[in-house]
């Protein structure tokens, strides 16, 4: 049985391993480490999937901004989300996303933005960001830049480019 809960400091080493193995290199694992030291970090939104007292998955939501000139709107970035390769395709990732979205909503957040697989994330309600007038600060594969309104009409009046915390550029 898999349990989803906020990560604890004792989980950090296993979270690093999960991200490194899931992505086949350490960049995302280093990103998580850097974001933990950032003002963008929200401890309640760094979640782990635990099975038999072992971390098998991790998801992180951090503060970002959508900026249009001098106007800035707060949002959350979903990045990264990782599941051990041996435990993928059994629903752990979906459970992490669903719990993360629910916790984000319960904490009063209204908009989630991600760069991810266009075949995977629409099942949770994510849609392309470009039709909303929201775009990433870097080149992204078609359909991979997505947004989700946690509250009805949360994107009304929000336009601009996403600004990620500096830690995203450092890894």
C-alpha positions in Angstrom: 0.0 0.0 0.0 1.3 3.5 -0.9 0.9 6.4 1.4 1.2 10.0 0.2 2.4 12.6 2.8 4.5 15.7 3.1 8.2 15.0 3.0 10.2 15.0 6.2 13.9 16.0 6.4 14.7 12.3 6.9 13.3 11.7 3.4 15.7 14.0 1.6 18.3 11.3 0.6 15.6 9.0 -0.7 13.9 11.9 -2.6 17.2 12.6 -4.2 17.6 9.0 -5.3 14.0 8.8 -6.6 14.5 11.9 -8.8 17.9 10.8 -10.0 16.7 7.3 -11.0 13.4 8.6 -12.5 15.2 11.1 -14.7 18.3 9.1 -15.4 20.6 12.0 -14.2 20.9 14.2 -11.1 19.6 17.6 -12.4 16.0 17.3 -11.1 17.3 15.9 -7.8 19.7 18.9 -7.4 16.8 21.3 -8.3 14.7 19.9 -5.4 17.7 20.4 -3.1 18.1 24.0 -4.3 14.4 24.8 -4.1 14.2 23.6 -0.5 16.5 26.6 0.4 14.4 29.0 -1.7 11.6 31.4 -0.7 9.6 29.6 -3.4 9.6 26.4 -1.4 6.3 25.4 0.4 7.1 22.5 2.7 3.5 21.3 2.7 3.6 20.9 -1.1 6.7 18.7 -1.3 5.0 15.3 -1.1 6.4 11.8 -1.1 4.8 8.4 -1.9 5.9 5.8 0.6 5.6 2.1 0.3 6.9 -0.3 2.9 8.7 2.6 4.6 10.6 3.5 1.4 10.1 6.6 -0.7 9.0 5.5 -4.2 7.8 8.8 -5.5 8.0 12.6 -5.1 6.2 15.7 -6.3 7.0 19.3 -5.7 5.0 22.5 -6.1 6.8 25.9 -5.7 5.8 29.5 -6.0 6.2 31.2 -9.4 5.0 34.4 -10.9 3.2 35.2 -14.2 4.4 38.7 -15.2 3.0 41.1 -17.7 4.9 44.3 -17.5 4.6 45.6 -13.9 1.7 43.3 -13.1 2.5 40.0 -11.4 0.2 37.1 -10.5 1.1 34.3 -8.2 0.9 30.7 -9.3 2.5 27.4 -8.5 4.9 25.3 -10.7 4.6 21.6 -10.6 8.1 20.4 -11.0 9.5 17.9 -10.7 7.4 14.8 -10.3 9.2 11.5 -10.1 8.5 7.8 -9.4 11.1 5.0 -9.2 11.3 3.3 -12.6 10.4 0.0 -11.0 7.2 1.4 -9.6 6.0 3.5 -12.6 2.7 2.8 -14.4 0.9 1.5 -11.3 -0.8 4.8 -10.3 1.8 6.3 -7.9 2.3 9.4 -10.1 -1.4 9.9 -10.4 -1.8 9.7 -6.7 0.9 12.2 -6.1 -0.6 14.6 -8.6 -4.1 14.3 -7.2 -3.0 14.8 -3.6 -0.8 17.7 -4.7 -3.6 19.5 -6.5 -6.0 19.0 -3.6 -3.4 20.2 -1.1 -2.6 23.2 -3.3 -6.3 24.1 -3.5 -6.7 23.6 0.3 -3.8 26.0 0.9 -5.6 28.7 -1.2 -3.6 28.5 -4.4 -5.5 29.0 -7.6 -3.2 28.3 -10.6 -0.7 25.5 -11.4 1.7 25.7 -14.3 3.9 22.9 -15.6 6.1 21.7 -18.5 5.3 18.0 -18.9 4.1 15.2 -21.1 1.0 16.4 -23.1 -0.4 12.8 -23.1 -0.2 12.5 -19.3 -1.3 15.7 -17.5 -4.6 16.5 -19.4 -6.2 13.7 -17.4 -5.9 16.0 -14.3 -7.4 19.0 -16.2 -4.2 20.6 -17.5 -4.6 22.5 -20.8 -2.1 24.4 -23.0 -1.1 27.7 -21.5 -0.7 29.6 -24.8 -4.5 30.1 -25.5 -4.7 31.9 -22.1 -1.9 34.2 -23.1 0.6 32.6 -20.7 3.9 31.5 -22.0 7.1 30.0 -20.7 10.5 31.9 -20.6 12.1 29.2 -22.7 11.5 27.0 -25.7 9.1 24.1 -25.0 7.8 21.2 -27.1 4.3 21.8 -28.6 1.7 21.1 -26.0 4.1 20.5 -23.1 3.5 23.9 -21.4 0.2 23.6 -19.5 -1.9 25.3 -16.9 -4.6 24.3 -14.5 -7.2 26.5 -12.8 -7.8 25.1 -9.2 -10.7 27.6 -8.9 -13.2 28.6 -11.6 -11.9 31.4 -13.7 -8.7 31.7 -11.8 -6.9 32.6 -15.0 -9.3 35.4 -15.9 -7.2 38.5 -16.5 -3.9 36.8 -16.1 -1.6 37.1 -19.1 2.2 37.1 -19.4 5.4 35.2 -19.1 6.2 32.8 -16.3 9.1 33.7 -14.0 10.6 30.6 -12.3 12.7 30.9 -9.2 16.4 31.4 -10.0 17.1 27.8 -8.8 15.5 26.5 -12.0 18.3 28.1 -14.0 21.1 27.0 -11.8 20.7 23.2 -12.5 
